[in-house]
Structure formats: structure tokens, C-alpha cells
């Protein structure tokens, strides 16, 4: 099970569910329950589904989807989201800057690097 929340945008339950079906492309289905303050609990039909470690970061209508493991005694109004994984594209970066050390330095200036596409 996981907990999800779409940052900076509110969607209806049905729209959220349909968008998740489209972007996750799961082998099985899932159940989704609203737990307040824009958070949803998601339980997968197949135990091996791994959305949280998948190809994220996930986005819905250009807004980031926070995905975290379910915890016992989750209280939605107490949750503080202070970081999220994001994809950063450096547009119009000159070819001379496509060096691993320079790209790593740029990434370090923004935050903790998770993965880089050279």
C-alpha cells in the first residue's frame, strides 16, 4: 500500500483514479480511498506492483504526484511535505557543458541527485 497526493492541484476522485490507471499501466488493478487533505491510500491487487520505486517522478496535468509508503496511524492533516523528486531539464545547454562533472555539479546545486540521463 502507498499514500499519494497531487501537489498544488485538486482533482475529483474519478479523474485522479483514471489518470493513475493511464500513467501507471499496472499488471493488475488497484483500490483507492480518500483519507483527507488531498491524500489517497492506494492498495494494489497484485502484491508485486511497485509504483513507488518505478519510473517516477509521476506527474498528472503538469503537477507532481507525491508517492510514499503507507504507515500505520497515518494522519493526513499532520503530514508536512518538504521535498519531492523532480525531473529537471536544462534547455539550451551548450554542447560543451555535456560533461559528467559539469552535469553533476549542476545537479548538486539543485539538490540530491537520484538519477541522471546523459
Rosetta blueprint (number, residue, H / E / L):
1 X L
2 X E
3 X E
4 X E
5 X E
6 X E
7 X L
8 X L
9 X L
10 X L
11 X L
12 X L
13 X H
14 X H
15 X H
16 X H
17 X H
18 X H
19 X H
20 X H
21 X H
22 X H
23 X H
24 X H
25 X L
26 X L
27 X L
28 X L
29 X L
30 X E
31 X E
32 X E
33 X E
34 X E
35 X E
36 X E
37 X L
38 X L
39 X E
40 X E
41 X E
42 X E
43 X E
44 X E
45 X L
46 X L
47 X L
48 X L
49 X L
50 X L
51 X L
52 X L
53 X L
54 X L
55 X L
56 X L
57 X L
58 X E
59 X E
60 X E
61 X L
62 X L
63 X E
64 X E
65 X E
66 X E
67 X E
68 X E
69 X E
70 X L
71 X L
72 X L
73 X L
74 X L
75 X L
76 X H
77 X H
78 X H
79 X L
80 X L
81 X L
82 X L
83 X L
84 X L
85 X L
86 X L
87 X L
88 X L
89 X L
90 X L
91 X L
92 X L
93 X L
94 X L
95 X H
96 X H
97 X H
98 X L
99 X L
100 X H
101 X H
102 X H
103 X H
104 X H
105 X H
106 X H
107 X H
108 X H
109 X H
110 X H
111 X L
112 X L
113 X L
114 X L
115 X L
116 X L
117 X L
118 X L
